[in-house]
Amino acid sequence: MEAIERRALVVAVVVAITLAFDRPDFTTQLGQGWQVTLYILGLVALAAAAALLAFAIAPQAVVALNRQTRERVLFVAFTLTMAAILQQGLLRAYTAYWSHKHGNGF
């Protein structure tokens, strides 16, 4: 296993864990507009990261990219994953703030 594949495996595990713990933490039953938009953007970022990971570890015969380009694609996938984690943190922090201010009920 090459070094790029090992790094991609670590990022893939982070993507899977992030997706497993992703949930819509909305302050109302259906969420406010900005909360839904932020949640959807986080899901799109995770989907793009997963697609880029598959692209980065594809065999040389399928995707003719040099090592440096594959590392750049892997970095972008990692950045998208961190953006999705930040999105989850923002939504959960706002939900905690809202629950503290307004009580636990919807």
C-alpha positions in Angstrom: 0.0 0.0 0.0 1.4 3.4 -1.0 1.6 6.4 1.3 -1.1 8.2 -0.6 -3.4 5.3 -0.1 -2.7 5.1 3.6 -3.5 8.8 3.9 -6.6 8.4 1.9 -7.7 5.6 4.1 -7.4 7.8 7.2 -9.4 10.6 5.5 -12.0 8.0 4.4 -12.5 6.8 8.0 -12.9 10.4 9.1 -15.5 11.0 6.3 -17.4 7.8 7.4 -17.4 8.8 11.1 -18.5 12.3 10.3 -21.3 11.0 8.1 -22.4 8.5 10.8 -22.7 11.2 13.5 -24.2 13.9 11.2 -27.7 14.7 12.2 -29.9 17.8 11.6 -29.7 19.7 14.9 -32.5 22.1 14.1 -34.0 24.4 16.7 -37.5 24.0 15.3 -39.2 20.9 13.9 -38.3 21.6 10.3 -35.4 24.0 10.9 -34.9 27.6 10.0 -33.8 28.4 6.5 -30.1 29.1 7.3 -29.9 25.9 9.4 -31.3 23.7 6.6 -29.0 25.4 4.0 -25.9 24.9 6.3 -26.9 21.2 6.9 -27.3 20.5 3.1 -23.9 22.3 2.4 -22.3 20.0 5.0 -23.8 16.9 3.3 -22.6 18.1 -0.1 -19.1 18.7 1.3 -19.0 15.1 2.6 -20.3 13.7 -0.7 -17.6 15.7 -2.6 -14.9 14.6 -0.2 -15.9 10.9 -0.7 -15.9 11.3 -4.5 -12.5 13.0 -4.4 -11.2 10.2 -2.2 -12.3 7.6 -4.8 -10.7 9.7 -7.5 -7.4 10.0 -5.5 -7.0 6.3 -4.9 -8.2 5.1 -8.3 -5.7 2.9 -10.2 -3.3 4.6 -12.5 -4.9 2.8 -15.5 -8.3 4.4 -14.7 -7.2 7.9 -13.7 -3.9 9.1 -15.2 -2.8 11.5 -12.6 0.7 12.0 -11.2 1.4 11.7 -7.5 1.4 15.5 -6.8 -2.0 15.9 -8.3 -3.4 13.0 -6.3 -2.0 14.6 -3.2 -3.7 17.9 -4.0 -7.0 16.0 -4.6 -6.6 14.3 -1.2 -5.9 17.7 0.4 -9.1 19.1 -1.0 -11.0 16.1 0.2 -9.5 16.6 3.7 -10.5 20.3 3.6 -14.1 19.5 2.6 -14.3 17.0 5.5 -13.1 19.6 7.9 -15.7 22.1 6.6 -18.4 19.5 7.2 -17.1 18.9 10.8 -17.2 22.7 11.3 -20.7 22.8 10.0 -21.8 20.2 12.4 -20.1 22.0 15.3 -21.8 25.3 14.3 -25.3 23.7 14.2 -24.8 21.9 17.5 -23.4 24.9 19.2 -26.4 27.0 18.1 -28.8 24.3 19.2 -27.2 24.3 22.6 -27.4 28.1 22.8 -31.0 28.0 21.6 -32.0 25.3 24.1 -30.4 27.1 27.0 -32.1 30.4 26.0 -35.6 29.0 25.1 -35.8 25.7 27.0 -35.7 22.2 25.7 -39.1 22.0 23.9 -39.6 22.6 20.2 
